Amino acid sequence: MENLKQIFLFFDVDGTLISDNAKSQEDWPKENVRILFHKNINKILQQTKGNEEIHMCLNSDSPLEVLKQFTKDFGFNEKVKFKYIAENGVVFDGFSNELQEFIIAKNLGLSSDEIVTFKKQINDTTQQNPHSSKSIQNSLCRKEPDVTSHGFLKKEDLNKRDYNKYFYFGEGRQKSITVFSNKEFIGELGKQQWKNSSIDCSPEYNFFAIHKGKDYKNSKSNAYKLILDYYSQNNKDIQIYTFGNSESDIPKNIDKKHEGKITTYIVGEDSEKLETLKKTYPLIKTIYTENDFFKALCKSTNDLLQTLQKTIYNSVSF
């Protein structure tokens, strides 16, 4: 087991496995549509000749427990043992104990003290202070329990939210903070300063997030760099394939010593946007555009399947 080549397949969720515009689980690709994708994945996981070990992984902004439930709800093979990178590159689960310890030592994400401080600042925004508009001061308060993001909800659960009266914290977060509320409140949060952190402020989606570091869009990429560094330090052979739909899903600033060890597939509906990304980032192997994002994903996994069949069975170097 120690000498096996490690092959990791990392999938983004929002915009890649489910639509960016998904309001609830009812907007996911239908089960009969997902069949081809699952067939491709099952075939990929069988493409070894004894010297490789292939791992299925999710790398998403969503919290860990939500991702674990997603793998069940989406219909992945129950026998497949998933690995997860959650909360935008800072929470790791399912990897070897040695790699987990290597990651923990990096102190990724918000500390517990920072989370307490920032949540107090968010709560204070609804009180009498310079940041608050009168409409927010008079009407908004925190609603418990915490909630999950739109794309993972049942539609009936989403309909129970009242953003005109409440703000909600995202559930299950260990190293980051998310907030759901009306556009005005989200906009107010976006105007404030959040020390040593970067924010994702999206009033149009009723969504606000705080992540550790200067630019949260690089956090997923940093996670890949850490994995590559760990395997390099331990003289272990590794190959990473990533699937995503946006700039934050693309590995950036990868050291030259890792050249050839990571390949990116970009999928989606906006061909002009994806062509621009390909010109900017050379690690992108190819792009797949369709009028349906999930068809593009199926094309990309089929391409990887053919690649693995050639490289593994014909002993061609990655």
C-alpha positions, 0 to 999 in steps of 0.5 A: 500500500505504501508504494501505490501511486495516489490518484485524486479526483477532486470535484467542486459542488456548486456550479459543477455537480449542481447548478449555481442557480439551484434553490433547493434539491428539487433543482439538482440534475434528475436521477436519470440524468446522473446515471451517465456521470455515476457510470463514468465515476465507477469505471474510473475507480476501477482503472487500476492494475495494482500499482495505483489507488484512486480516490474520490474527493469533494472540494467545496465551500460547504461545511463537512457534514453537509458534504457527507450528506450530499454524497448520499443524496446525490446517489454516489456508490455507497461503497466509495469512501469519500475524502473531503475538503470543506469550507473553502480549503481549510477543513480536511476529512478522510485523508491519512492520519499523517496528512491530517496532522500535516494540515492541522499544523498549518492552522488554516481557517478562522480561529474559535476566538475570531469566530466569536468576535466576528459573530458578535460584530454581525449581531451588533450590526442589527443594534444601534451602531454606525453600521446599521440602517434604521430598517435593520435596527428595527426589524432584524434579529438572529433566527435559530437554529442555523441553516444550510445553503440553498442548493442543499435544501428541500424546497419546503425548508427554503420557503420557511425562511423569512429574510425580512425579519431574520438573519441566519448563520450557516450550520456546521461551520468549524473554520469560517462563517456564513450568513443568510438574510435580506439584500440590505443586511448582506450589503451592510455586512459587506461594507465592514472591515473583517480583520485578516480575512476576506469576504464573499458578499453576494446580496443577490443570493442573500449570502455573506461569508467570511474566510481567513486570508487575503483572498478566499478565491485562492483557498482551494488552490492552497489546499492542493498545494499542501497535498502536493507538498506533503506527498513530495516531502514523503517521496510518494507518487501523486496525480491530482485531477480537479473539476470545477466551473470557476476561477476559485476551482483552478489551482494557481501558483503551483511550484515547478517541482509539482509540474505535471502532477495536477490537471484541471477540467473546467466545465460549464455553460458560459463558453466565453467565460471558460475560454478566458479562464483557459487562456489565463491558467495553463493548468487547465487541460481542456474546457467543456461547454454545453447548454447544460452544465451537467452534460459538460461534466459528463463529457469531462469525466468520460475524457478522464476515463479514456486518459486513465485507460491509456496511461495506466494500462499502457504505462504512459507517464502522467 
